Amino acid sequence: MDAGVARRYLARLVEHNIKDLAIIIGIAPLRSAKSAIWMKEKLFGTIIPDVLVVRMEAAADPLAEGRAICVDLIRELSDIPGVAGVHIMAPNNDAAVPDVIREARKSVARLRG
């Protein structure tokens, strides 16, 4: 959930002459600040920046904000060489997935059909 981490990681791989990768990054449309904190603290390997938690805490509609964050991440990740796509994981929030895909298709050039 942190495009900066993905960008730095893939750049390091290229520095070590590891190229021609097709990485899939796992992301999630967050449901609430509470769920973001839980994921950050309890799910090994999950990286959720504090700024996203703050954004969720400030949201009038956390579900909509979680979808917006997910779309923002897809947009950011789509510009990173080596990122082939995302895996949208939405346990107990599967209804968010179609909206995320629809909005991502509108805002990411390589997804427009």
HUURUR-V131862 format. One record per residue. N is the residue number from 1. SS is DSSP state (A for helix, B for strand, O for the rest). D_CENTER is the distance of its C-alpha to the mean C-alpha in whole Angstrom. Layout:
N_SS_D_CENTER + N_SS_D_CENTER
This chain:
1_O_4 + 2_O_7 + 3_A_7 + 4_A_11 + 5_A_11 + 6_A_10 + 7_A_12 + 8_A_15 + 9_A_15 + 10_A_16 + 11_A_18 + 12_A_20 + 13_A_20 + 14_A_22 + 15_A_24 + 16_O_25 + 17_O_26 + 18_O_23 + 19_O_22 + 20_O_22 + 21_O_19 + 22_O_16 + 23_B_13 + 24_B_11 + 25_B_7 + 26_B_7 + 27_B_4 + 28_O_6 + 29_O_8 + 30_O_10 + 31_O_13 + 32_O_15 + 33_A_15 + 34_A_17 + 35_A_15 + 36_A_12 + 37_A_15 + 38_A_16 + 39_A_13 + 40_A_13 + 41_A_17 + 42_A_18 + 43_O_15 + 44_O_16 + 45_O_14 + 46_O_11 + 47_O_10 + 48_O_9 + 49_O_11 + 50_A_14 + 51_A_13 + 52_A_11 + 53_A_13 + 54_A_16 + 55_A_14 + 56_A_14 + 57_A_18 + 58_A_19 + 59_O_18 + 60_O_21 + 61_O_19 + 62_A_16 + 63_A_15 + 64_A_15 + 65_A_13 + 66_A_10 + 67_A_10 + 68_A_10 + 69_A_7 + 70_A_5 + 71_A_7 + 72_A_7 + 73_A_4 + 74_A_6 + 75_A_9 + 76_A_8 + 77_A_8 + 78_A_10 + 79_O_13 + 80_O_13 + 81_O_16 + 82_O_15 + 83_B_12 + 84_B_13 + 85_B_10 + 86_B_8 + 87_B_9 + 88_B_8 + 89_O_10 + 90_O_11 + 91_O_15 + 92_O_17 + 93_O_15 + 94_O_15 + 95_A_17 + 96_A_13 + 97_A_12 + 98_A_15 + 99_A_14 + 100_A_11 + 101_A_12 + 102_A_15 + 103_A_13 + 104_A_11 + 105_A_15 + 106_A_16 + 107_A_14 + 108_O_13 + 109_A_17 + 110_A_17 + 111_A_16 + 112_O_19 + 113_O_21
